[in-house]
Amino acid sequence: MASKGSTPPYPSAARIADSQCFPQYTASLKCLEKFNSDKSKCQEHFDVYKECKKKEREARLERNKNRSLFS
């Protein structure tokens, strides 16, 4: 199996950086750093990220709705 140089060791790492929700993701992590992993102080960031991911998923499902596996 050939190595792909800049490809992360796991696929999700590549996808999150390409996500429209990457700014919300990094804001959540920065909040956790700022408040020493106190999740209660970062709930608003988590909610914004979760909503973004929901919209991103709905858009992807809509795009793929008319695709066929056999086309």
mmCIF file of the N, C-alpha and C atoms, coordinates in Angstrom:
data_MODEL
# 
_entry.id   MODEL 
# 
loop_
_atom_site.group_PDB 
_atom_site.id 
_atom_site.type_symbol 
_atom_site.label_atom_id 
_atom_site.label_alt_id 
_atom_site.label_comp_id 
_atom_site.label_asym_id 
_atom_site.label_entity_id 
_atom_site.label_seq_id 
_atom_site.pdbx_PDB_ins_code 
_atom_site.Cartn_x 
_atom_site.Cartn_y 
_atom_site.Cartn_z 
_atom_site.occupancy 
_atom_site.B_iso_or_equiv 
_atom_site.pdbx_formal_charge 
_atom_site.auth_seq_id 
_atom_site.auth_comp_id 
_atom_site.auth_asym_id 
_atom_site.auth_atom_id 
_atom_site.pdbx_PDB_model_num 
ATOM 1   N N  . MET A 1 1  ? 0.845   -1.184 0.000   1.00 0.00 ? 1  MET A N  1 
ATOM 2   C CA . MET A 1 1  ? 0.000   0.000  0.000   1.00 0.00 ? 1  MET A CA 1 
ATOM 3   C C  . MET A 1 1  ? 0.891   1.248  0.000   1.00 0.00 ? 1  MET A C  1 
ATOM 4   N N  . ALA A 1 2  ? 0.671   2.123  -0.939  1.00 0.00 ? 2  ALA A N  1 
ATOM 5   C CA . ALA A 1 2  ? 1.505   3.312  -1.099  1.00 0.00 ? 2  ALA A CA 1 
ATOM 6   C C  . ALA A 1 2  ? 1.058   4.424  -0.152  1.00 0.00 ? 2  ALA A C  1 
ATOM 7   N N  . SER A 1 3  ? 2.016   5.167  0.342   1.00 0.00 ? 3  SER A N  1 
ATOM 8   C CA . SER A 1 3  ? 1.724   6.305  1.211   1.00 0.00 ? 3  SER A CA 1 
ATOM 9   C C  . SER A 1 3  ? 1.418   7.523  0.349   1.00 0.00 ? 3  SER A C  1 
ATOM 10  N N  . LYS A 1 4  ? 0.508   8.372  0.795   1.00 0.00 ? 4  LYS A N  1 
ATOM 11  C CA . LYS A 1 4  ? 0.102   9.536  0.003   1.00 0.00 ? 4  LYS A CA 1 
ATOM 12  C C  . LYS A 1 4  ? 0.664   10.845 0.556   1.00 0.00 ? 4  LYS A C  1 
ATOM 13  N N  . GLY A 1 5  ? 1.798   10.798 1.214   1.00 0.00 ? 5  GLY A N  1 
ATOM 14  C CA . GLY A 1 5  ? 2.473   12.014 1.648   1.00 0.00 ? 5  GLY A CA 1 
ATOM 15  C C  . GLY A 1 5  ? 1.683   12.901 2.590   1.00 0.00 ? 5  GLY A C  1 
ATOM 16  N N  . SER A 1 6  ? 0.874   13.820 2.052   1.00 0.00 ? 6  SER A N  1 
ATOM 17  C CA . SER A 1 6  ? 0.179   14.792 2.883   1.00 0.00 ? 6  SER A CA 1 
ATOM 18  C C  . SER A 1 6  ? -1.182  14.313 3.385   1.00 0.00 ? 6  SER A C  1 
ATOM 19  N N  . THR A 1 7  ? -1.574  13.114 3.039   1.00 0.00 ? 7  THR A N  1 
ATOM 20  C CA . THR A 1 7  ? -2.858  12.595 3.490   1.00 0.00 ? 7  THR A CA 1 
ATOM 21  C C  . THR A 1 7  ? -2.779  12.229 4.973   1.00 0.00 ? 7  THR A C  1 
ATOM 22  N N  . PRO A 1 8  ? -3.722  12.698 5.775   1.00 0.00 ? 8  PRO A N  1 
ATOM 23  C CA . PRO A 1 8  ? -3.711  12.361 7.201   1.00 0.00 ? 8  PRO A CA 1 
ATOM 24  C C  . PRO A 1 8  ? -3.865  10.853 7.399   1.00 0.00 ? 8  PRO A C  1 
ATOM 25  N N  . PRO A 1 9  ? -3.437  10.349 8.548   1.00 0.00 ? 9  PRO A N  1 
ATOM 26  C CA . PRO A 1 9  ? -3.506  8.915  8.796   1.00 0.00 ? 9  PRO A CA 1 
ATOM 27  C C  . PRO A 1 9  ? -4.941  8.388  8.894   1.00 0.00 ? 9  PRO A C  1 
ATOM 28  N N  . TYR A 1 10 ? -5.899  9.262  9.084   1.00 0.00 ? 10 TYR A N  1 
ATOM 29  C CA . TYR A 1 10 ? -7.291  8.837  9.119   1.00 0.00 ? 10 TYR A CA 1 
ATOM 30  C C  . TYR A 1 10 ? -8.124  9.825  8.311   1.00 0.00 ? 10 TYR A C  1 
ATOM 31  N N  . PRO A 1 11 ? -9.120  9.326  7.547   1.00 0.00 ? 11 PRO A N  1 
ATOM 32  C CA . PRO A 1 11 ? -9.854  10.163 6.585   1.00 0.00 ? 11 PRO A CA 1 
ATOM 33  C C  . PRO A 1 11 ? -10.599 11.345 7.194   1.00 0.00 ? 11 PRO A C  1 
ATOM 34  N N  . SER A 1 12 ? -11.133 11.206 8.402   1.00 0.00 ? 12 SER A N  1 
ATOM 35  C CA . SER A 1 12 ? -11.935 12.295 8.969   1.00 0.00 ? 12 SER A CA 1 
ATOM 36  C C  . SER A 1 12 ? -11.109 13.556 9.175   1.00 0.00 ? 12 SER A C  1 
ATOM 37  N N  . ALA A 1 13 ? -9.808  13.412 9.377   1.00 0.00 ? 13 ALA A N  1 
ATOM 38  C CA . ALA A 1 13 ? -8.950  14.589 9.569   1.00 0.00 ? 13 ALA A CA 1 
ATOM 39  C C  . ALA A 1 13 ? -8.910  15.434 8.306   1.00 0.00 ? 13 ALA A C  1 
ATOM 40  N N  . ALA A 1 14 ? -8.917  14.812 7.153   1.00 0.00 ? 14 ALA A N  1 
ATOM 41  C CA . ALA A 1 14 ? -8.916  15.549 5.896   1.00 0.00 ? 14 ALA A CA 1 
ATOM 42  C C  . ALA A 1 14 ? -10.262 16.224 5.666   1.00 0.00 ? 14 ALA A C  1 
ATOM 43  N N  . ARG A 1 15 ? -11.322 15.553 6.009   1.00 0.00 ? 15 ARG A N  1 
ATOM 44  C CA . ARG A 1 15 ? -12.658 16.088 5.750   1.00 0.00 ? 15 ARG A CA 1 
ATOM 45  C C  . ARG A 1 15 ? -12.991 17.295 6.613   1.00 0.00 ? 15 ARG A C  1 
ATOM 46  N N  . ILE A 1 16 ? -12.609 17.299 7.870   1.00 0.00 ? 16 ILE A N  1 
ATOM 47  C CA . ILE A 1 16 ? -13.003 18.405 8.744   1.00 0.00 ? 16 ILE A CA 1 
ATOM 48  C C  . ILE A 1 16 ? -12.382 19.720 8.264   1.00 0.00 ? 16 ILE A C  1 
ATOM 49  N N  . ALA A 1 17 ? -11.176 19.685 7.760   1.00 0.00 ? 17 ALA A N  1 
ATOM 50  C CA . ALA A 1 17 ? -10.537 20.908 7.274   1.00 0.00 ? 17 ALA A CA 1 
ATOM 51  C C  . ALA A 1 17 ? -11.233 21.437 6.026   1.00 0.00 ? 17 ALA A C  1 
ATOM 52  N N  . ASP A 1 18 ? -11.869 20.570 5.281   1.00 0.00 ? 18 ASP A N  1 
ATOM 53  C CA . ASP A 1 18 ? -12.586 20.974 4.071   1.00 0.00 ? 18 ASP A CA 1 
ATOM 54  C C  . ASP A 1 18 ? -14.029 21.370 4.356   1.00 0.00 ? 18 ASP A C  1 
ATOM 55  N N  . SER A 1 19 ? -14.470 21.145 5.556   1.00 0.00 ? 19 SER A N  1 
ATOM 56  C CA . SER A 1 19 ? -15.855 21.402 5.928   1.00 0.00 ? 19 SER A CA 1 
ATOM 57  C C  . SER A 1 19 ? -16.142 22.902 6.027   1.00 0.00 ? 19 SER A C  1 
ATOM 58  N N  . GLN A 1 20 ? -17.379 23.271 5.681   1.00 0.00 ? 20 GLN A N  1 
ATOM 59  C CA . GLN A 1 20 ? -17.812 24.656 5.865   1.00 0.00 ? 20 GLN A CA 1 
ATOM 60  C C  . GLN A 1 20 ? -17.903 24.988 7.351   1.00 0.00 ? 20 GLN A C  1 
ATOM 61  N N  . CYS A 1 21 ? -17.927 23.959 8.177   1.00 0.00 ? 21 CYS A N  1 
ATOM 62  C CA . CYS A 1 21 ? -18.065 24.136 9.626   1.00 0.00 ? 21 CYS A CA 1 
ATOM 63  C C  . CYS A 1 21 ? -16.722 24.172 10.342  1.00 0.00 ? 21 CYS A C  1 
ATOM 64  N N  . PHE A 1 22 ? -15.630 24.182 9.595   1.00 0.00 ? 22 PHE A N  1 
ATOM 65  C CA . PHE A 1 22 ? -14.306 24.183 10.214  1.00 0.00 ? 22 PHE A CA 1 
ATOM 66  C C  . PHE A 1 22 ? -14.103 25.362 11.177  1.00 0.00 ? 22 PHE A C  1 
ATOM 67  N N  . PRO A 1 23 ? -14.552 26.589 10.835  1.00 0.00 ? 23 PRO A N  1 
ATOM 68  C CA . PRO A 1 23 ? -14.388 27.702 11.789  1.00 0.00 ? 23 PRO A CA 1 
ATOM 69  C C  . PRO A 1 23 ? -15.117 27.454 13.115  1.00 0.00 ? 23 PRO A C  1 
ATOM 70  N N  . GLN A 1 24 ? -16.314 26.873 13.054  1.00 0.00 ? 24 GLN A N  1 
ATOM 71  C CA . GLN A 1 24 ? -17.061 26.572 14.270  1.00 0.00 ? 24 GLN A CA 1 
ATOM 72  C C  . GLN A 1 24 ? -16.370 25.470 15.074  1.00 0.00 ? 24 GLN A C  1 
ATOM 73  N N  . TYR A 1 25 ? -15.808 24.510 14.353  1.00 0.00 ? 25 TYR A N  1 
ATOM 74  C CA . TYR A 1 25 ? -15.071 23.414 14.986  1.00 0.00 ? 25 TYR A CA 1 
ATOM 75  C C  . TYR A 1 25 ? -13.863 23.961 15.747  1.00 0.00 ? 25 TYR A C  1 
ATOM 76  N N  . THR A 1 26 ? -13.077 24.810 15.076  1.00 0.00 ? 26 THR A N  1 
ATOM 77  C CA . THR A 1 26 ? -11.888 25.347 15.742  1.00 0.00 ? 26 THR A CA 1 
ATOM 78  C C  . THR A 1 26 ? -12.265 26.286 16.892  1.00 0.00 ? 26 THR A C  1 
ATOM 79  N N  . ALA A 1 27 ? -13.359 27.013 16.747  1.00 0.00 ? 27 ALA A N  1 
ATOM 80  C CA . ALA A 1 27 ? -13.819 27.887 17.836  1.00 0.00 ? 27 ALA A CA 1 
ATOM 81  C C  . ALA A 1 27 ? -14.180 27.059 19.071  1.00 0.00 ? 27 ALA A C  1 
ATOM 82  N N  . SER A 1 28 ? -14.788 25.903 18.862  1.00 0.00 ? 28 SER A N  1 
ATOM 83  C CA . SER A 1 28 ? -15.123 25.015 19.982  1.00 0.00 ? 28 SER A CA 1 
ATOM 84  C C  . SER A 1 28 ? -13.861 24.537 20.688  1.00 0.00 ? 28 SER A C  1 
ATOM 85  N N  . LEU A 1 29 ? -12.865 24.139 19.901  1.00 0.00 ? 29 LEU A N  1 
ATOM 86  C CA . LEU A 1 29 ? -11.615 23.659 20.493  1.00 0.00 ? 29 LEU A CA 1 
ATOM 87  C C  . LEU A 1 29 ? -10.891 24.773 21.242  1.00 0.00 ? 29 LEU A C  1 
ATOM 88  N N  . LYS A 1 30 ? -10.888 25.976 20.667  1.00 0.00 ? 30 LYS A N  1 
ATOM 89  C CA . LYS A 1 30 ? -10.226 27.104 21.327  1.00 0.00 ? 30 LYS A CA 1 
ATOM 90  C C  . LYS A 1 30 ? -10.931 27.443 22.640  1.00 0.00 ? 30 LYS A C  1 
ATOM 91  N N  . CYS A 1 31 ? -12.243 27.338 22.637  1.00 0.00 ? 31 CYS A N  1 
ATOM 92  C CA . CYS A 1 31 ? -13.008 27.589 23.861  1.00 0.00 ? 31 CYS A CA 1 
ATOM 93  C C  . CYS A 1 31 ? -12.620 26.579 24.940  1.00 0.00 ? 31 CYS A C  1 
ATOM 94  N N  . LEU A 1 32 ? -12.535 25.321 24.557  1.00 0.00 ? 32 LEU A N  1 
ATOM 95  C CA . LEU A 1 32 ? -12.143 24.291 25.527  1.00 0.00 ? 32 LEU A CA 1 
ATOM 96  C C  . LEU A 1 32 ? -10.746 24.557 26.083  1.00 0.00 ? 32 LEU A C  1 
ATOM 97  N N  . GLU A 1 33 ? -9.843  24.994 25.220  1.00 0.00 ? 33 GLU A N  1 
ATOM 98  C CA . GLU A 1 33 ? -8.495  25.344 25.686  1.00 0.00 ? 33 GLU A CA 1 
ATOM 99  C C  . GLU A 1 33 ? -8.545  26.507 26.669  1.00 0.00 ? 33 GLU A C  1 
ATOM 100 N N  . LYS A 1 34 ? -9.309  27.519 26.311  1.00 0.00 ? 34 LYS A N  1 
ATOM 101 C CA . LYS A 1 34 ? -9.397  28.729 27.134  1.00 0.00 ? 34 LYS A CA 1 
ATOM 102 C C  . LYS A 1 34 ? -9.954  28.431 28.525  1.00 0.00 ? 34 LYS A C  1 
ATOM 103 N N  . PHE A 1 35 ? -10.947 27.550 28.578  1.00 0.00 ? 35 PHE A N  1 
ATOM 104 C CA . PHE A 1 35 ? -11.611 27.271 29.855  1.00 0.00 ? 35 PHE A CA 1 
ATOM 105 C C  . PHE A 1 35 ? -11.208 25.925 30.447  1.00 0.00 ? 35 PHE A C  1 
ATOM 106 N N  . ASN A 1 36 ? -10.002 25.469 30.117  1.00 0.00 ? 36 ASN A N  1 
ATOM 107 C CA . ASN A 1 36 ? -9.460  24.233 30.689  1.00 0.00 ? 36 ASN A CA 1 
ATOM 108 C C  . ASN A 1 36 ? -10.423 23.059 30.587  1.00 0.00 ? 36 ASN A C  1 
ATOM 109 N N  . SER A 1 37 ? -10.973 22.868 29.407  1.00 0.00 ? 37 SER A N  1 
ATOM 110 C CA . SER A 1 37 ? -11.875 21.745 29.089  1.00 0.00 ? 37 SER A CA 1 
ATOM 111 C C  . SER A 1 37 ? -13.194 21.779 29.859  1.00 0.00 ? 37 SER A C  1 
ATOM 112 N N  . ASP A 1 38 ? -13.593 22.945 30.347  1.00 0.00 ? 38 ASP A N  1 
ATOM 113 C CA . ASP A 1 38 ? -14.894 23.078 31.012  1.00 0.00 ? 38 ASP A CA 1 
ATOM 114 C C  . ASP A 1 38 ? -15.970 23.207 29.933  1.00 0.00 ? 38 ASP A C  1 
ATOM 115 N N  . LYS A 1 39 ? -16.571 22.077 29.599  1.00 0.00 ? 39 LYS A N  1 
ATOM 116 C CA . LYS A 1 39 ? -17.544 22.030 28.503  1.00 0.00 ? 39 LYS A CA 1 
ATOM 117 C C  . LYS A 1 39 ? -18.748 22.937 28.736  1.00 0.00 ? 39 LYS A C  1 
ATOM 118 N N  . SER A 1 40 ? -19.126 23.138 29.981  1.00 0.00 ? 40 SER A N  1 
ATOM 119 C CA . SER A 1 40 ? -20.303 23.958 30.276  1.00 0.00 ? 40 SER A CA 1 
ATOM 120 C C  . SER A 1 40 ? -20.125 25.400 29.792  1.00 0.00 ? 40 SER A C  1 
ATOM 121 N N  . LYS A 1 41 ? -18.890 25.879 29.743  1.00 0.00 ? 41 LYS A N  1 
ATOM 122 C CA . LYS A 1 41 ? -18.639 27.254 29.307  1.00 0.00 ? 41 LYS A CA 1 
ATOM 123 C C  . LYS A 1 41 ? -18.581 27.376 27.790  1.00 0.00 ? 41 LYS A C  1 
ATOM 124 N N  . CYS A 1 42 ? -18.613 26.242 27.089  1.00 0.00 ? 42 CYS A N  1 
ATOM 125 C CA . CYS A 1 42 ? -18.475 26.253 25.628  1.00 0.00 ? 42 CYS A CA 1 
ATOM 126 C C  . CYS A 1 42 ? -19.722 25.726 24.920  1.00 0.00 ? 42 CYS A C  1 
ATOM 127 N N  . GLN A 1 43 ? -20.807 25.546 25.648  1.00 0.00 ? 43 GLN A N  1 
ATOM 128 C CA . GLN A 1 43 ? -21.999 24.934 25.066  1.00 0.00 ? 43 GLN A CA 1 
ATOM 129 C C  . GLN A 1 43 ? -22.512 25.695 23.850  1.00 0.00 ? 43 GLN A C  1 
ATOM 130 N N  . GLU A 1 44 ? -22.445 27.020 23.885  1.00 0.00 ? 44 GLU A N  1 
ATOM 131 C CA . GLU A 1 44 ? -22.907 27.814 22.744  1.00 0.00 ? 44 GLU A CA 1 
ATOM 132 C C  . GLU A 1 44 ? -22.094 27.489 21.484  1.00 0.00 ? 44 GLU A C  1 
ATOM 133 N N  . HIS A 1 45 ? -20.784 27.327 21.643  1.00 0.00 ? 45 HIS A N  1 
ATOM 134 C CA . HIS A 1 45 ? -19.930 26.951 20.508  1.00 0.00 ? 45 HIS A CA 1 
ATOM 135 C C  . HIS A 1 45 ? -20.321 25.578 19.968  1.00 0.00 ? 45 HIS A C  1 
ATOM 136 N N  . PHE A 1 46 ? -20.582 24.645 20.882  1.00 0.00 ? 46 PHE A N  1 
ATOM 137 C CA . PHE A 1 46 ? -20.977 23.296 20.466  1.00 0.00 ? 46 PHE A CA 1 
ATOM 138 C C  . PHE A 1 46 ? -22.293 23.327 19.700  1.00 0.00 ? 46 PHE A C  1 
ATOM 139 N N  . ASP A 1 47 ? -23.232 24.117 20.185  1.00 0.00 ? 47 ASP A N  1 
ATOM 140 C CA . ASP A 1 47 ? -24.543 24.198 19.536  1.00 0.00 ? 47 ASP A CA 1 
ATOM 141 C C  . ASP A 1 47 ? -24.435 24.791 18.126  1.00 0.00 ? 47 ASP A C  1 
ATOM 142 N N  . VAL A 1 48 ? -23.617 25.824 17.973  1.00 0.00 ? 48 VAL A N  1 
ATOM 143 C CA . VAL A 1 48 ? -23.426 26.455 16.664  1.00 0.00 ? 48 VAL A CA 1 
ATOM 144 C C  . VAL A 1 48 ? -22.788 25.453 15.707  1.00 0.00 ? 48 VAL A C  1 
ATOM 145 N N  . TYR A 1 49 ? -21.784 24.721 16.185  1.00 0.00 ? 49 TYR A N  1 
ATOM 146 C CA . TYR A 1 49 ? -21.119 23.708 15.351  1.00 0.00 ? 49 TYR A CA 1 
ATOM 147 C C  . TYR A 1 49 ? -22.089 22.589 14.972  1.00 0.00 ? 49 TYR A C  1 
ATOM 148 N N  . LYS A 1 50 ? -22.864 22.134 15.937  1.00 0.00 ? 50 LYS A N  1 
ATOM 149 C CA . LYS A 1 50 ? -23.831 21.061 15.687  1.00 0.00 ? 50 LYS A CA 1 
ATOM 150 C C  . LYS A 1 50 ? -24.860 21.482 14.635  1.00 0.00 ? 50 LYS A C  1 
ATOM 151 N N  . GLU A 1 51 ? -25.337 22.715 14.721  1.00 0.00 ? 51 GLU A N  1 
ATOM 152 C CA . GLU A 1 51 ? -26.309 23.230 13.754  1.00 0.00 ? 51 GLU A CA 1 
ATOM 153 C C  . GLU A 1 51 ? -25.686 23.337 12.359  1.00 0.00 ? 51 GLU A C  1 
ATOM 154 N N  . CYS A 1 52 ? -24.440 23.777 12.315  1.00 0.00 ? 52 CYS A N  1 
ATOM 155 C CA . CYS A 1 52 ? -23.740 23.869 11.034  1.00 0.00 ? 52 CYS A CA 1 
ATOM 156 C C  . CYS A 1 52 ? -23.601 22.484 10.405  1.00 0.00 ? 52 CYS A C  1 
ATOM 157 N N  . LYS A 1 53 ? -23.186 21.500 11.195  1.00 0.00 ? 53 LYS A N  1 
ATOM 158 C CA . LYS A 1 53 ? -23.029 20.136 10.679  1.00 0.00 ? 53 LYS A CA 1 
ATOM 159 C C  . LYS A 1 53 ? -24.358 19.569 10.206  1.00 0.00 ? 53 LYS A C  1 
ATOM 160 N N  . LYS A 1 54 ? -25.433 19.904 10.909  1.00 0.00 ? 54 LYS A N  1 
ATOM 161 C CA . LYS A 1 54 ? -26.765 19.443 10.510  1.00 0.00 ? 54 LYS A CA 1 
ATOM 162 C C  . LYS A 1 54 ? -27.127 20.000 9.130   1.00 0.00 ? 54 LYS A C  1 
ATOM 163 N N  . LYS A 1 55 ? -26.897 21.307 8.939   1.00 0.00 ? 55 LYS A N  1 
ATOM 164 C CA . LYS A 1 55 ? -27.192 21.938 7.649   1.00 0.00 ? 55 LYS A CA 1 
ATOM 165 C C  . LYS A 1 55 ? -26.301 21.380 6.544   1.00 0.00 ? 55 LYS A C  1 
ATOM 166 N N  . GLU A 1 56 ? -25.036 21.154 6.879   1.00 0.00 ? 56 GLU A N  1 
ATOM 167 C CA . GLU A 1 56 ? -24.103 20.596 5.908   1.00 0.00 ? 56 GLU A CA 1 
ATOM 168 C C  . GLU A 1 56 ? -24.555 19.193 5.480   1.00 0.00 ? 56 GLU A C  1 
ATOM 169 N N  . ARG A 1 57 ? -24.988 18.396 6.437   1.00 0.00 ? 57 ARG A N  1 
ATOM 170 C CA . ARG A 1 57 ? -25.459 17.037 6.146   1.00 0.00 ? 57 ARG A CA 1 
ATOM 171 C C  . ARG A 1 57 ? -26.730 17.071 5.293   1.00 0.00 ? 57 ARG A C  1 
ATOM 172 N N  . GLU A 1 58 ? -27.661 17.953 5.648   1.00 0.00 ? 58 GLU A N  1 
ATOM 173 C CA . GLU A 1 58 ? -28.903 18.070 4.870   1.00 0.00 ? 58 GLU A CA 1 
ATOM 174 C C  . GLU A 1 58 ? -28.609 18.476 3.426   1.00 0.00 ? 58 GLU A C  1 
ATOM 175 N N  . ALA A 1 59 ? -27.668 19.399 3.241   1.00 0.00 ? 59 ALA A N  1 
ATOM 176 C CA . ALA A 1 59 ? -27.297 19.838 1.891   1.00 0.00 ? 59 ALA A CA 1 
ATOM 177 C C  . ALA A 1 59 ? -26.669 18.692 1.101   1.00 0.00 ? 59 ALA A C  1 
ATOM 178 N N  . ARG A 1 60 ? -25.825 17.899 1.774   1.00 0.00 ? 60 ARG A N  1 
ATOM 179 C CA . ARG A 1 60 ? -25.198 16.759 1.108   1.00 0.00 ? 60 ARG A CA 1 
ATOM 180 C C  . ARG A 1 60 ? -26.239 15.717 0.710   1.00 0.00 ? 60 ARG A C  1 
ATOM 181 N N  . LEU A 1 61 ? -27.181 15.440 1.599   1.00 0.00 ? 61 LEU A N  1 
ATOM 182 C CA . LEU A 1 61 ? -28.246 14.484 1.295   1.00 0.00 ? 61 LEU A CA 1 
ATOM 183 C C  . LEU A 1 61 ? -29.092 14.965 0.116   1.00 0.00 ? 61 LEU A C  1 
ATOM 184 N N  . GLU A 1 62 ? -29.364 16.255 0.081   1.00 0.00 ? 62 GLU A N  1 
ATOM 185 C CA . GLU A 1 62 ? -30.151 16.834 -1.018  1.00 0.00 ? 62 GLU A CA 1 
ATOM 186 C C  . GLU A 1 62 ? -29.403 16.698 -2.345  1.00 0.00 ? 62 GLU A C  1 
ATOM 187 N N  . ARG A 1 63 ? -28.099 16.997 -2.323  1.00 0.00 ? 63 ARG A N  1 
ATOM 188 C CA . ARG A 1 63 ? -27.280 16.859 -3.532  1.00 0.00 ? 63 ARG A CA 1 
ATOM 189 C C  . ARG A 1 63 ? -27.260 15.419 -4.032  1.00 0.00 ? 63 ARG A C  1 
ATOM 190 N N  . ASN A 1 64 ? -27.218 14.489 -3.096  1.00 0.00 ? 64 ASN A N  1 
ATOM 191 C CA . ASN A 1 64 ? -27.092 13.073 -3.457  1.00 0.00 ? 64 ASN A CA 1 
ATOM 192 C C  . ASN A 1 64 ? -28.433 12.389 -3.705  1.00 0.00 ? 64 ASN A C  1 
ATOM 193 N N  . LYS A 1 65 ? -29.528 13.082 -3.435  1.00 0.00 ? 65 LYS A N  1 
ATOM 194 C CA . LYS A 1 65 ? -30.855 12.468 -3.528  1.00 0.00 ? 65 LYS A CA 1 
ATOM 195 C C  . LYS A 1 65 ? -31.129 11.851 -4.891  1.00 0.00 ? 65 LYS A C  1 
ATOM 196 N N  . ASN A 1 66 ? -30.753 12.551 -5.940  1.00 0.00 ? 66 ASN A N  1 
ATOM 197 C CA . ASN A 1 66 ? -31.079 12.083 -7.287  1.00 0.00 ? 66 ASN A CA 1 
ATOM 198 C C  . ASN A 1 66 ? -29.964 11.267 -7.937  1.00 0.00 ? 66 ASN A C  1 
ATOM 199 N N  . ARG A 1 67 ? -28.905 11.033 -7.190  1.00 0.00 ? 67 ARG A N  1 
ATOM 200 C CA . ARG A 1 67 ? -27.823 10.211 -7.730  1.00 0.00 ? 67 ARG A CA 1 
ATOM 201 C C  . ARG A 1 67 ? -28.206 8.741  -7.696  1.00 0.00 ? 67 ARG A C  1 
ATOM 202 N N  . SER A 1 68 ? -27.714 8.030  -8.657  1.00 0.00 ? 68 SER A N  1 
ATOM 203 C CA . SER A 1 68 ? -27.931 6.597  -8.699  1.00 0.00 ? 68 SER A CA 1 
ATOM 204 C C  . SER A 1 68 ? -26.593 5.889  -8.527  1.00 0.00 ? 68 SER A C  1 
ATOM 205 N N  . LEU A 1 69 ? -26.607 4.775  -7.852  1.00 0.00 ? 69 LEU A N  1 
ATOM 206 C CA . LEU A 1 69 ? -25.380 3.991  -7.697  1.00 0.00 ? 69 LEU A CA 1 
ATOM 207 C C  . LEU A 1 69 ? -24.970 3.355  -9.019  1.00 0.00 ? 69 LEU A C  1 
ATOM 208 N N  . PHE A 1 70 ? -25.906 3.306  -9.971  1.00 0.00 ? 70 PHE A N  1 
ATOM 209 C CA . PHE A 1 70 ? -25.666 2.583  -11.222 1.00 0.00 ? 70 PHE A CA 1 
ATOM 210 C C  . PHE A 1 70 ? -25.502 3.505  -12.421 1.00 0.00 ? 70 PHE A C  1 
ATOM 211 N N  . SER A 1 71 ? -25.280 4.801  -12.190 1.00 0.00 ? 71 SER A N  1 
ATOM 212 C CA . SER A 1 71 ? -25.161 5.716  -13.324 1.00 0.00 ? 71 SER A CA 1 
ATOM 213 C C  . SER A 1 71 ? -23.729 5.854  -13.771 1.00 0.00 ? 71 SER A C  1 
# 
